[in-house]
Amino acid sequence: MAFPSLEVDLTLGRHEGRTLPVRFLLEGESGILGVAGPSGSGKSTLLRTIAGLEPASGSIVVDGIPWSDPVRKIHRPLEDRSVAYLPQTFCLFPHMNVRENLLFAAQLVQKGARGPGFFSGTGAVRRKALSDEVCRMTEMFGISDLLERKVSGLSGGQTMKVALARCFLKPARIYLLDEPLSGIDPAGRQFLSGLIPGLLRDTRALALWVTHAPEELIPVLDGLAVFPEDGGTFESERITGGRRRSLGVAGSSRQFGARIGGKG
């Protein structure tokens, strides 16, 4: 299965009525786009817009299929978009333990699935598949020892790992990760910086990865999009072999097209 392509041509709203054109194309044999910039610059808004949680002023096209296009009155709802979204607020259930949180998420994925998948089957077969996948994810993220702990009693780093495991329980073409290393200690950041790209490669999925520390992710990123302060311009770079190469800029007066992770 090939990696998906993602073409974005949006105008994001900002403070005091300002707007920012954001245009890029991701395609090729891999695709992790780092998204950096100051707080409030539009990074989270971009992720929420691609997920279908914010109205889109512009077009979003995945594998040649429009997800959003106001001119053609197209808006594909969240449940019909193959996305998994990790917000900054984890949205875990504090009254449940870790196992219950993950099983609940896996059951939601199974109920929303269209056609056969790894949660297919009936009765005991499906329940075992759900449980096995939850166990696999907890082992992968190093949280097996937390399964019986209530979420309300976890540290910030432990909570993030649980949220990441829940996010990757959903098979998706595009993963939208809003600061997935937040609250993680240095050793954990290094571990997850290797684990997450491996998961994406194995599932042939694309990711937009919001970060405040893009330099530490350069070895695993295929591209970097930088959101500016008010009055600046959106910039994007292709990263090859750990080296950054400018691809151009997009301001209000000129269009920007970039191929990141593919032919540029």
C-alpha positions as CSV (number, residue, x, y, z in Angstrom):
1,M,0.0,0.0,0.0
2,A,1.4,3.4,-1.0
3,F,1.6,6.3,1.4
4,P,-1.3,8.8,1.1
5,S,-0.9,12.2,-0.5
6,L,-2.2,15.3,1.2
7,E,-2.8,18.6,-0.6
8,V,-3.8,21.6,1.5
9,D,-4.7,25.1,0.3
10,L,-6.3,26.9,3.2
11,T,-6.7,30.3,4.7
12,L,-6.5,30.1,8.5
13,G,-8.1,32.7,10.7
14,R,-5.8,34.3,13.3
15,H,-6.0,36.9,16.0
16,E,-7.8,40.3,15.4
17,G,-9.2,39.2,12.1
18,R,-5.9,38.4,10.5
19,T,-5.5,35.4,8.1
20,L,-2.7,33.2,7.0
21,P,-2.5,31.3,3.7
22,V,-1.2,27.8,4.2
23,R,-0.5,25.7,1.1
24,F,1.5,22.5,0.7
25,L,1.5,19.1,-0.9
26,L,2.8,15.9,0.8
27,E,3.4,12.9,-1.4
28,G,6.1,10.3,-2.0
29,E,7.5,7.3,-0.2
30,S,7.2,8.6,3.3
31,G,5.7,11.5,5.1
32,I,6.2,13.1,8.5
33,L,5.7,16.8,8.3
34,G,6.8,18.7,11.4
35,V,4.7,21.7,12.2
36,A,6.4,24.4,14.3
37,G,5.8,28.0,15.3
38,P,4.9,30.2,18.3
39,S,1.9,29.6,20.4
40,G,-1.4,30.8,18.8
41,S,0.1,30.8,15.3
42,G,-2.4,28.3,13.9
43,K,-0.7,24.9,14.3
44,S,-3.5,23.3,16.2
45,T,-6.1,25.0,14.0
46,L,-4.5,23.3,11.0
47,L,-4.8,19.9,12.5
48,R,-8.3,20.4,13.7
49,T,-9.3,21.7,10.2
50,I,-7.8,18.6,8.5
51,A,-9.6,16.4,11.0
52,G,-12.9,18.0,10.1
53,L,-13.4,19.7,13.6
54,E,-13.0,23.2,12.3
55,P,-14.6,24.7,9.2
56,A,-12.3,24.8,6.2
57,S,-11.7,28.1,4.3
58,G,-10.1,26.4,1.3
59,S,-9.5,22.8,0.0
60,I,-8.1,19.6,1.5
61,V,-7.5,16.8,-0.9
62,V,-6.4,13.3,0.2
63,D,-5.3,10.8,-2.5
64,G,-7.1,12.9,-5.1
65,I,-10.4,12.9,-3.2
66,P,-11.6,16.2,-1.8
67,W,-12.4,16.2,1.9
68,S,-13.2,19.9,2.0
69,D,-14.0,22.3,-0.8
70,P,-16.3,25.2,0.0
71,V,-16.6,26.2,-3.7
72,R,-18.0,22.8,-4.5
73,K,-19.8,22.6,-1.1
74,I,-17.9,19.5,-0.1
75,H,-17.3,18.8,3.6
76,R,-16.5,15.2,4.5
77,P,-17.5,14.6,8.1
78,L,-15.0,13.5,10.7
79,E,-16.3,9.9,10.8
80,D,-15.7,9.6,7.0
81,R,-12.1,10.9,7.2
82,S,-9.3,8.3,7.7
83,V,-7.6,10.3,10.5
84,A,-6.5,9.7,14.0
85,Y,-6.2,12.9,16.1
86,L,-4.1,13.4,19.2
87,P,-5.1,16.8,20.7
88,Q,-3.1,18.7,23.4
89,T,-5.9,17.9,25.9
90,F,-5.8,14.1,26.1
91,C,-9.6,13.5,26.6
92,L,-9.1,10.3,28.5
93,F,-11.7,9.2,31.0
94,P,-10.4,9.9,34.5
95,H,-12.8,7.5,36.3
96,M,-11.6,4.6,34.1
97,N,-8.3,2.7,34.4
98,V,-5.8,2.6,31.5
99,R,-7.1,-0.8,30.3
100,E,-10.7,0.4,30.2
101,N,-9.8,3.6,28.4
102,L,-8.0,1.7,25.7
103,L,-10.6,-1.0,25.3
104,F,-13.3,1.6,25.1
105,A,-11.3,3.4,22.3
106,A,-10.8,0.1,20.5
107,Q,-14.5,-0.7,20.7
108,L,-15.3,2.6,19.2
109,V,-13.0,1.9,16.3
110,Q,-14.6,-1.5,15.7
111,K,-18.1,0.0,15.7
112,G,-17.1,2.7,13.3
113,A,-15.2,0.4,10.9
114,R,-16.6,-0.1,7.4
115,G,-15.9,-3.6,6.1
116,P,-13.6,-6.2,7.4
117,G,-10.5,-5.3,9.5
118,F,-8.4,-6.7,12.3
119,F,-11.3,-6.2,14.7
120,S,-13.7,-8.2,12.4
121,G,-15.4,-11.4,13.6
122,T,-18.2,-11.9,16.1
123,G,-18.6,-12.4,19.8
124,A,-15.6,-13.9,21.6
125,V,-13.3,-13.7,18.5
126,R,-13.8,-10.0,18.2
127,R,-13.4,-9.4,22.0
128,K,-10.1,-11.3,21.9
129,A,-8.9,-9.3,18.9
130,L,-9.6,-6.1,20.7
131,S,-7.9,-7.3,23.9
132,D,-4.9,-8.5,22.0
133,E,-4.5,-5.3,20.1
134,V,-4.7,-3.3,23.3
135,C,-2.0,-5.5,24.9
136,R,0.2,-5.1,21.8
137,M,-0.1,-1.3,22.0
138,T,0.6,-1.1,25.7
139,E,3.7,-3.3,25.3
140,M,4.9,-1.2,22.4
141,F,4.5,2.1,24.4
142,G,5.9,0.7,27.6
143,I,2.8,1.1,29.7
144,S,1.8,-2.5,30.4
145,D,2.4,-1.9,34.1
146,L,-0.1,0.9,34.1
147,L,-3.1,-1.1,32.9
148,E,-4.9,-1.2,36.2
149,R,-4.1,2.3,37.2
150,K,-6.7,5.1,37.1
151,V,-5.9,7.8,34.6
152,S,-6.4,10.4,37.3
153,G,-3.4,9.0,39.1
154,L,-0.9,9.1,36.2
155,S,1.9,11.6,35.7
156,G,1.8,13.8,32.7
157,G,4.3,11.7,30.7
158,Q,2.4,8.5,31.6
159,T,-0.9,10.1,30.5
160,M,0.7,11.1,27.2
161,K,1.9,7.6,26.5
162,V,-1.6,6.2,27.1
163,A,-3.1,8.9,24.8
164,L,-0.6,7.9,22.1
165,A,-1.4,4.2,22.5
166,R,-5.1,5.1,22.2
167,C,-4.5,7.2,19.1
168,F,-2.6,4.4,17.3
169,L,-5.3,1.9,18.1
170,K,-7.2,3.5,15.3
171,P,-6.0,2.5,11.8
172,A,-5.8,5.7,9.8
173,R,-4.2,7.1,6.7
174,I,-3.3,10.4,8.4
175,Y,-2.2,10.9,12.0
176,L,-2.5,14.4,13.5
177,L,-0.3,14.6,16.5
178,D,-0.4,17.8,18.5
179,E,2.8,17.9,20.6
180,P,3.0,14.2,21.3
181,L,6.2,14.5,23.3
182,S,4.9,17.1,25.7
183,G,5.6,16.2,29.3
184,I,7.8,13.2,28.4
185,D,11.3,12.9,30.0
186,P,14.4,13.0,27.8
187,A,14.8,9.2,27.6
188,G,11.1,8.8,26.8
189,R,11.3,11.5,24.1
190,Q,14.1,9.7,22.4
191,F,12.3,6.4,22.6
192,L,9.0,7.8,21.2
193,S,10.9,9.7,18.5
194,G,12.0,6.3,17.2
195,L,8.8,4.4,17.9
196,I,6.3,6.7,16.3
197,P,8.0,7.0,12.9
198,G,8.4,3.2,12.8
199,L,4.6,2.7,13.4
200,L,3.9,5.2,10.6
201,R,6.2,3.4,8.2
202,D,4.7,0.0,9.1
203,T,1.1,1.2,8.5
204,R,2.1,3.4,5.4
205,A,0.5,6.4,7.1
206,L,1.2,10.1,6.9
207,A,1.6,12.3,10.0
208,L,1.5,16.0,10.8
209,W,3.6,16.4,14.0
210,V,3.3,19.7,15.9
211,T,6.4,20.4,17.9
212,H,8.1,23.3,19.8
213,A,11.5,21.6,19.4
214,P,11.8,20.8,15.7
215,E,15.6,20.5,15.8
216,E,15.4,17.3,17.9
217,L,13.1,15.7,15.2
218,I,15.1,16.6,12.2
219,P,16.4,13.0,11.8
220,V,12.9,11.6,11.5
221,L,11.1,14.4,9.6
222,D,10.6,14.5,5.9
223,G,9.5,18.1,5.9
224,L,9.1,21.1,8.3
225,A,6.3,23.7,8.1
226,V,6.9,26.9,10.1
227,F,4.0,29.0,11.2
228,P,5.1,32.7,11.6
229,E,4.3,35.4,14.1
230,D,1.6,37.8,13.0
231,G,2.6,39.5,9.8
232,G,5.0,36.8,8.7
233,T,4.7,34.2,6.0
234,F,4.2,30.4,6.1
235,E,7.4,28.5,5.2
236,S,8.1,24.9,4.4
237,E,11.2,22.9,4.0
238,R,12.1,19.5,2.7
239,I,14.5,17.5,4.9
240,T,16.7,14.9,3.3
241,G,19.3,12.9,5.2
242,G,18.9,15.1,8.2
243,R,19.6,18.3,6.3
244,R,17.1,21.1,5.7
245,R,16.6,22.7,2.3
246,S,14.3,25.7,1.8
247,L,11.5,25.1,-0.7
248,G,9.9,28.6,-0.7
249,V,7.4,30.7,1.1
250,A,3.7,31.6,0.9
251,G,2.4,35.0,1.7
252,S,-0.8,36.7,0.9
253,S,0.5,37.9,-2.4
254,R,1.9,34.7,-4.0
255,Q,1.1,31.1,-4.1
256,F,3.3,28.4,-2.7
257,G,3.5,24.8,-3.8
258,A,5.8,22.3,-2.2
259,R,6.4,18.6,-2.6
260,I,7.7,17.2,0.6
261,G,8.8,13.6,0.8
262,G,8.6,13.2,-2.9
263,K,9.7,15.0,-6.0
264,G,10.2,18.7,-5.5
